[in-house]
Amino acid sequence: MGVKDMQELKRVIVKEELVALTGDLIEAIILDQFLRWSEKVEDFDRFIVEEKERTKLNEINQNSSLTNGWISKKISELKNETMLTDSEKTIRRKVQNLVEKGFLQERQNPIYKWDKTLQYRVNLVYIAKKLHEIGYTLDGYKYDISELVSEEDNEDAF
């Protein structure tokens, strides 16, 4: 048995719905990685409750009061985990594109000002809305995010 047999092997999944959503293969891979990390945060249940509440209030891009679901991740870690061969500068630009498009939210550590590692939060409400608009749902996520699409969005589909 080799060393790699004992370690968990890395996996990258390319999801059609995320490529359609982002319009970019690398951004889709990065967004999928953030979605997978979001399923593993210790406050996942509170994160989902917060997202449901945002749906009711129709607060898609507000992030000042969001306290749950934040992921602290360095670009070097993201590059390693996704096995992307692009430079860290390019990967950082792709992450910034996802922030600008509204799929990720970004902040500095609110407790430790000296910590320069940015924190990210998946904007599930916005992702659900945008996927719905282009005729997709998110396959394989721990929670059915289609429930986050507001009633008005569902009515628009008919």
N, C-alpha and C positions, 0 to 999 in steps of 0.2 A: 504494500500500500504506500503510495507516494505522499509527499507533503500536501499537495493540492487535494488529494482524496479526503484529507482530514479537515480542510477548511471549507467553508461554504463558498461554492463557486458563484461568480458574479453572473447576473442575467440582465439583459437589456431587452425591453419589450417595445416594439413599435406598434402603436395602436392607430388604426385608420382614423378613428374619430378625433384623436389628438392631432394628427397630421392635418386633417381637414380644418380643425379648429384654429391651429396656430399658423398654418400655411408653410411650415418649416419642419423638416425631419429632425434636425438637432433640437429645436425647441420642443418638439413633441416628446422626444426621449427625455429631455430635462424635466418637462412638466410631469411626465409619468413617474419619474423618480421622486419628485416632490409629492405627488399624490400617494405613492407607496410609503414615503416617510410619514405623511400625515396620518396614515392608518395606524402607525406605530407610536404616536405621541402618547404620553401617559395620561393626558387630559382629553383623549379622543371623544369620550361621551359628552363632556362639557363643550368641546369644539363643535360637535354636531348640534347641540342645543342652541349654542350661540348662532350657528348658521341658520337654523330654523327660525329663530327670532328675527334675524336680519331679513329673512324672506317675508315675514309678516309685516315688518316695518319698511320693506322695499329699500333697504340700505345696501346697495350692491357694492359701492366702492368706498364706503366709510371704514376706516380702520383705527381711529384714534382710541376707541374704547374696547377694542378686541383684546381679550386677555388669554384666550385658549388657542391651542393648535400651532403655536409658533415653533419653528425648527431653526436651530442654530447650525449653520453649515458653511464651511469654507469652500471656495471654488475648487481648491486642490482636492478636497474630499469628493466633491461632486464629479470632477474629472476622473478620479480613480474609480469611483463606484460605477460610473456609466461607461467606462473604458473608451471615452471619446478621445480622439487623437488631436483635436483642435487645441490651440494654445489656451492657457488660462484666461488670457485677455479676451479671446473670442468667446469662450464659454461665459465669461462674466457679461459680455455684451448680449449674448443670447438670453441670459437670466434677466438682464435689464429690459430686454424687449418684452419678456413675459410680464414683468412688472408694469411696463408702460401700456401693454395691451389689457391689463387688469386681471390677468389669470393668477398672478402672485402678488402678495403684499410684502413690503420690505420695511424693516425698521432696525435701528441700533438697539443694543441691549438696554432696556429702560432701567435696570437695576445697577449694572456695573458699567459705568460710563467709559472705563478704561478698555473694555472688551470691544475690539474693533471688528469682530466677526459679526456679519450681518445676520439678522434673523428673518425668516421667510414664513409666510402663511399662505396656504392654498385658498384662493377665493372660490369656494365650492358653489356659492350662490351664483356668481357670475359665470363660472364654467358651465353649470347646469343650464342657465338661461341661453348662453351662446350655443351650446350643443343642441339644445331644443330647437333654436332658430334655424339650424342647418340640417335638422332631421336626424340627429344622433342622440344616444344616451351614452353614459360612461359604463363600459363593460368591465366587470370584475372588481369593482370597488367594494369595500367592506360595508358601505351604506348606499342605499338606492338614492342617488342625488337627484333623480328626476322629481322626487318629492319636494325639492327646493325650488322648483319652477312655480312661480306664483300663479294664482287663478287667472289673472289677466293674460299671462303668457299662454296658458292652456287654451283660453278662448280664442286667441289670435291664430292658433293652429287650425281652426276649423272654419 
